[in-house]
Structure formats: structure tokens, C-alpha cells
Amino acid sequence: MTRLKLADLADEKPVRLTVEVSARLHRDLMAYAAALNGGDAKGAPPPERLIPPMIERFIATDRSFAKTRRSAQPG
């Protein structure tokens, strides 16, 4: 089985945003959700559950952003 970067979908109180994605990205998100579900599209998490953890992971692993953030913090 493929090791995916997205491991779990934490249940936290969400802040609602409206985001438009391309049809191609939506298809990729659906395929990713199916992969998370062991290859089965039935019962896979919806794309809107994938986007927040993906963005969180992207931000957490962006070294340039972390460096900029550290240098911008007072103290």
C-alpha cells in the first residue's frame, strides 16, 4: 500500500470558507480520498475534509515560511 502524506483527519471545530477548485483538482482530491480509503471510493472522505489537513501539512513543511515567520516574531 502507498504511504500517503495525509494520515488522519482531525475533528476540530471548523471555520467555514468557500473555495473554488478546478475540475481537475476535484478529480485528484476524489482519487486521493479513495486512496486513503484503501482504494475504495465508496465511504471515502469528501474532498472538503481533505483540503484543510493538506494545507496545514503544506504550511508545516514549508521551510521558507517557517524562517520568515520566526524572523517576523518579536523577541
Secondary structure, 3 states (H helix, E strand, C coil): CCCCCCCCCCCCCCCCCCCCCCHHHHHHHHHHHHHHCCCCCCCCCCHHHHHHHHHHHHHHCCHHHHHHHHHHCCC
